[in-house]
Each structure stands twice: as C-alpha cells, then as structure tokens.
Amino acid sequence: MKLYKFLSSFGIVRLLADGAIHPSYSETYHELNAAIVFQGKSFDAICKEIVAMEAIDQEVSTIENQSDIPATVIVIEI
C-alpha cells in the first residue's frame, strides 16, 4: 500500500488500475470512485484499516461467548 501511495502521487495507479472499478458502476460513479480511491490518502486509510482489523481480530478472539453480543446488520443496495 505504501508503494501504491507513492505511485498515486504521480497518477500511475489510476492509469494502470482503470479496470479495477466494478463494471456495474455508471460512468459518473466510475469517474468519482476512481478520483477518490486512487488518492494517496485512500491508501493510507487502507493501511490503517488493515492494522485495525488485526487488533480487532485479536480482541474478538478473546471473547468466550460471542452469541451474547448484540449486532445490527445494515445493507445498502446501490
């Protein structure tokens, strides 16, 4: 991700990953998503999420009875 962040500052990631945007997105969303996703700060956020997921995974694995944890699932359809 750090390499992607560096390359994104030159626009290289966006040029090479044009096909990475899901084809079901309309052209408007395709451009918007590409403009946001391929920024350096997006790759920073991904790195932070990965680190956070590891910490959360460790914390959750220490919980003995997970069926007592209330959960709400929110689904957004586009």
N, C-alpha and C positions, 0 to 999 in steps of 0.2 A: 504494500500500500504506500510505503514511503517513496518507492520508485515511481508509482503512478502519480503521487502528489507532485513530485519534481517534474515529471513529463507533462503533467496537466498545465503547468505554468507556461508551457510553450504551445499548448493546443494539440500536442501529439496524441494524447489519449483519446481525445474527441475524434480526431481524424481516423485513428486506427479502430476505434470501437463503435463506429457508426451503426453496425448491425447488432449491437448489444441491446438496443432499445427494443422492447417487445413489439412485434409487428402489429398487434391488435390496437396499439395507440394510434389515434388520429394524427395527422401531420402536425397539427397545432401542439398536441401533447408531446409528440416525438421531439420537436424542437425545444419545448420548455423543459422536458426531462433531461435532454442532452445538455442544455445550458446549465442545469443545476447539478446533475450527477457528476459531470466530468470536471468540476472545480476542485482545486486543491483542498479546500476546507471540507468537501464531502469525503475525501479520502482520509482526512484527519478524523472525522466523525466515525468512519468505519473502523479505524484503528481503535478508537476509544470504546466503541461498541463491542469489539472482539475482546478487549481486556475486561470490560464489564461483564460479558457473558461468562467468562471463565470464573470470575469472582462469584457471580450469581449461581453458577452451577455448583461450585463448592459449598455455598451456603445452603442451597436446596438439598444437596446430598446429605447434609447433617440432620435434616428434619426426619423424624422417625415415622410419623403418621401423616402423610400428605393429604389424606381424604378429609381432614378437618379444616383445610384451608379453603375459604370461600373464593370462588373465582367467577368472573363475568367474561364472557366471550363476545366481542363486538366484531361484526363482519360488515365490511363496507364493499358493496359491489359497484364497480365502475361500468 
